[in-house]
Amino acid sequence: MPDIMWEEPFCGEGASCFRLGTDGQGNGYIAINGEEDHYLTDSHEALRTMIRDIKAGKADHLL
């Protein structure tokens, strides 16, 4: 398992908490809080782009 540095959880209503993390090799990770052994991974740049796109409203149709 890679050495992932997890951020504090981002929690919505109820139990929907997600964690974002990075490693020293430039990878980004997303996991459900408490389920960090089962994560999605891509490049740190891909994670950065996804966050910027969400902030820009490109996922608003999912709300």
Long-range contacts (C-beta under 8 A, 24 or more apart in sequence): 1-37, 2-27, 4-29, 4-36, 4-39, 6-31, 6-36, 9-33, 20-47, 20-51, 22-47
